[in-house]
């Protein structure tokens, strides 16, 4: 953003922009093998981490916005060609599923950018009065829109940081 955020919507958009910056930094210039590198057979790769964090953002924001996920609407699931159910976001994946995510950086950042654009378009339209709206009653206490968005930001930043860490290991090994 060109200036300091002054509303809740601008703060949320700024946070999703920071995730995007870390994602691009973690992926930039790496080949498929580097993106698929795992510290050991149980670890997550950069490709899986970026795919997963983007899938979670896509899934959760589409749910609260009442829209179709970018994954299916723009056929990113077909472009990725993963041997996983189209609705899969990576929750509960074991080593075998993690190993299936072998894609190039342009595909990862392309999908992330498409989700980012949809997300920012949505959050910029929110007002402070929108944030207390309950979006998930399966939890106690029920989850508000504001809490759900902060949860996505938190999860995404953790995974983006993990991807950046793995990138550092990949670069040192080169």
Secondary structure, DSSP 8 states (H G I E B T S, - for coil): --S---SHHHHHHHHHHHHHHHHHHHHTT--HHHHH--SSTTS--HHHHHHHHHHHHHHHHHHHHT---HHHHTTHHHHHT-SS-TT---TT--HHHHHH----HHHHHHHHHHHHHHHHHHHHT--HHHHT-EEE-SSSS-EEHHHHHHHHHHHHHHHHHHHHHHHHHHHHH-
